[in-house]
Amino acid sequence: MSKVLLGIDVGSISTKGVVIDPEFRVLASSYLRTQGSPIKSIKLLLRELGRQMDGKAVIAGAGTTGSARRLAGVVVQADIVKNEIIAHAVAAGQYYPEACTVLEIGGQDSKIIILRDGIPVDFAMNTVCAAGTGSFLDHQAARLSIPIEQFGDMALKAESRVNIAGRCTVFAESDMIHKAQLGIATNDIIAGLCDAIVRNYMNTVARGKDIRPKILFQGGVAANVGVRSAFERTLEQKVVVPEHFLVMGAIGAAILAGEETEGRESRFAGFETADVAFETRAFECDGCPNRCEVVEIVREGEVIDRYGDRCGKWSEDLSKSSQPETVSQT
């Protein structure tokens, strides 16, 4: 039975997972909405990937990334937990060794990674505002009663490009409504929105960065050909959307897991983890003026991880029997 690698990327909007072989070919993949319940989405993801593999391979390494990477790592007993910058950079460098720039726009944030000889030398992230991210585009598509999958094609059909304020989601939406009330065609408004997304990205995330080709565009928004076209006009360079653009972070996590487990067995708990009961709970520690919010991860009634305490009082010693009820509640 062949040995393969598992990567999981859990974000605020979507949960992605892949199984790759030792040659980094994708054997199974899944993309789900997190829907505010990362544990549920992780379990659904494991169930789907397990179904696709159907017992045909042994997981030799498992890695997690994304904003909920620690939670995912504890649930699946991952061999390695890495941030999104490293994961995306590793995947980009593996498939495109000549890549110098990675543009990534996800559901709730956006980032840029500068690569030189496959090594990330600079990066920036915008997690403060959701303007121009996937969640904002989803909202506008729903408001206009247009499937998000059609947004890009409609932008390419625009006869003229209108200026949409893109620095803030509230202003952008107000501007779009105003333009519609003036009778401007929907295609033109959507094209203006795509331009605004790129303009905002270049003025915030990519400001001052040394952008060189080859340029990759990753993340969910890369599916929007209107945004890709706007990037190409702005940068005056070809922008490449990788075949597996939706799951590049998960692929990077899988590759890193393979490096981490070389010469040893994986800790991966198995796809059957999808049937195990997990929950998270939080409490406020009153041991000092910091009043840290401590998060606990519980598996079938047993606390298996704690984090959030600055001093390590709770996270470093899980053998303590103290429960949240012994301290002040939030």
N, C-alpha and C positions, 0 to 999 in steps of 0.2 A: 504494500500500500504506500503510495507516494506521500511525501511530507510537504506541507504547504504552510503559508503564513497568513495570519488574520490581522486586519487593521480596522479600527473603529474610530470614527470622527463624530463626536456628539456636540452639536451647536445649539444655540437658543431656538433656532427655527427648524433645523433638519438634523437627522441622524443618518450617517452614511457608514457603510461597511463593505469590505472587499475580502476575498480570499485570492491570493496570488501564488503561483508556483515559483520554484527557485530561479526561473528565468524571468520573473516579474511579469508574467502574463496573467491577466485577470481571468480567473476561473468562475467566480461568482461575485455578484455585487448587489447592493440594495440601497435605496434612497427613500427614507421615510420622514414624515413630519414629526418633530419632537412634541408639539402640541402641549407644551408646558409640563410634560411628564417624562423626563429623561430615562428613568428606570424602566417604565413601560415600553418606551421606544427601543431601548437597548435589548430588552427581552424579545420584542417583536423582530428586531433585526437579527438576533441570534437564531430565532426560529426559522426565518426566511433563508438565511445563509446556510443553515444546517439542512434545510429542505433541498436547496440547490445542489449542495455537495453530496447529499444522500449517502453518507458514510464512505465516500470513495477516497478519502485522504485523512491523514493525521496532521493536526495542527502542531507545527514545530516551533511556533512563536506567535505571540499575540501582543499587539501594541495599541495604545489609545491616544487620541489627541482631541482638540476642540476645547470649548469653554467648560465642558463637563468631563474633561479627560480623567480627573482624579476619581470621580464617582464611577465612571465606566471602567477604569482600571481596577477598582476594588471589586466591582460586581463580577467581572469576567476573570479576575486574577491575572491581569496582564503582566507580561514580562518587562514592559517598558512603557512609561508615560511621558510624552513629549508635547511641547507647545506647538501651535499651528504653524508658526514661522518655520521651524526646523522641518516639520512634516511636509509642508508644501515644497520647501526648497529641495529636500531629498528626492521627492517624486519627480519634480521638474528636472533636476540634474540627471536622474536615471534615464528618463525617456528623451530628454533634449540636452545633451551634454554641452551644446553650444549656447544654451539660453543664458541671457545676461539680465533679464528683467522679468519678474512675475507680477502681474496685476491680478488681484483677487478681490472679488466682491461677493460676499455671502449674504445670508439672510438678515443679519443684524449689524455687521461691521464690514470694514474694508481694510485692505492692507497692500503694501508693496514690498517686494523682496528684491534686492539687488544681488545678483550672483556674479562671481568672477571665477572661472575655471571650476564651476560646480559648487563653489563655497559661498554661503551667504555672508556678504561683507557689510550690508546695511539693510535696514528695514524701517517701516513705519506702519502704525495701525491707527484706525479711527474707530473707537468704540463709544464715543460720547454721543453722537447723533446718528440716527438711522436714515438720514437723508441720502437717497441714491442707492440704498441697499435693496435686497430682495423683498423684504417685508413691505417697504414703501411701494415698490412696483406692484406687489400683489394687491395692496390696498387700492391703488389707482385703477388697476384692471377691474377689480370688483366694483368700484364706484362707477366705472364706465360700462359695466356689464360686457366686458370683452375678455375672452380667455387670455391668460397671461402668455400662452404659447403664441398668440397672434400679434403681440405687441411689436416685436422686432420687424416682422414683415410689413406691418402697417407703417412703421417709421420709414422704411425704405421706399414706400410708395408716396411719401410726402412731396407735394409740389413746391412748397416753400417752408422754410424753417423759422418758427417763431421763437422769440426769446422767453424762456421760462426761468423764474427765480429758483435757483437750485440749492442755496445755502441752508435752507430750513424746510422741513417737511410741511409745516403749516403754511409758509409763504408760497411754496411750490404748488400746493393744492389750491390755495386761493387764486394764484395766478392762472392755473389751468382752468378753473371755473370761470374766471373773468374772460379769458380768451374764448372759451366756448360760448359765453353769452354775447360776445361780439360777432359770433357766427363763423369763427375760424374753423376749418375742417379738422376733424378728429385726428386724421393722419398727421397733419402739420403740428398739432399740439403734442402728439406722442413723440414725433421727431424732435421737437423742442425739448421735451422732457429728457430724452436720451442725451442730447447735447448738454443739458444742465447737469445730469449725473456725471458726465465725464469732466465738465468744467469744475464741478465741486471737488471731484476726486483729485484733479491735477492741482487745485489750489490749496488743498488740505493734506491729503495723504502723500501725494507725490511731490510736493513742493520742495525744491532744492535738491532732488534726487538725480543722480546721473543715469538717465534712462538710455539704454543702448539695445540694439537688436542682438539676438533674437528675443522678441517680446512674446510672452505667453499670457493668456487671459484665462483664469481659472475661477471656480466658484459658480454658484447657481446662476448669477446674472450673465455669465458668459454664454448662456443659451440664447440670449437676446441679441440677434444680429444687428439690431439698431444701435445698441450700445457699443458693440464691437466696431461697427462702421464709424461711429463718432470718435472712438479712440484712434482709429487709423487716420481720420482727417486731422485730428488734433496733433498727433505725434508725427504725422507724415511718414509712417512706417507701417509695414504689414504686421498685423497682430494675429498670432496663431492660437486657436482654441484646441487644446489637447483632446484626443478621443475620449478620455475618461475625466474630463474637466470637473464633473460633479463630485468625484470621489478621490481627487488627487491627495487630499489630506490623509484619508484613510490608507491609500497606497503607501504614502510616506511612512505612516505609523507601522505598516506591515513590514516594509523594508528594514526599518530600524529594529523591529522585533527580531528579524532574522539575524541581524548583526549581534544583538544582545544575547541570543540563545545559542550562538555557535559553540559547539562542544558541550552543551548541556541540555537537559530536558526542559520543556516549556512548563510554566506554572498554570497555563490556561485551564480553566475550570470545566470546559466542555460546552457544547451547544445545549446540553440538557439544563444548563443554568437558566434557560428561558422558563423553566417550570419551577424555579426556586423563588420563595417569597422574600422580597426586599422592601425596606422602607427607609426613609430619611426623616430625622427629627432634629430640632434645634432647641437649645436652651441658653440662657444668659448666665455666665459665671459671675458671682458676686465676690470672688476672692480678692479683687483689687479694684482700684478706680477705673481700670480699662474696660471692665464689664464686657468681656469678649463674648461674641455669639459663637457658641461651639456647635458644630454640626456632627451628628452621629449617623453612621450607616449601619443598619441592622439587617442581618440575614437570619430568617426564621427564628426571630426572637433574640438572637445573640449579636451584641455590638461588635462589629469587625473593624471599624475605623472611626476615628474622631479627628477633626481638624478645625481650625479657626482660632484656637487659643494661642496667644503670643508667647506665653511662658512655657508651654508644653505640659502643663499640669494634667490635662485630660488626654491629650493625644499620645503622650509618651508611655502611658501605663494603662493599657486596656484591662489589666487584671483587677483594677479597682472595681468594687461592687457598687459604687455610688451611681445613682441614676439621676436624670434631670429633676426629679421631684425634690431632691435634697438641696437644690439651689433655687434662686429666684427665677421665675419664668418671664419670658419676653411677652 
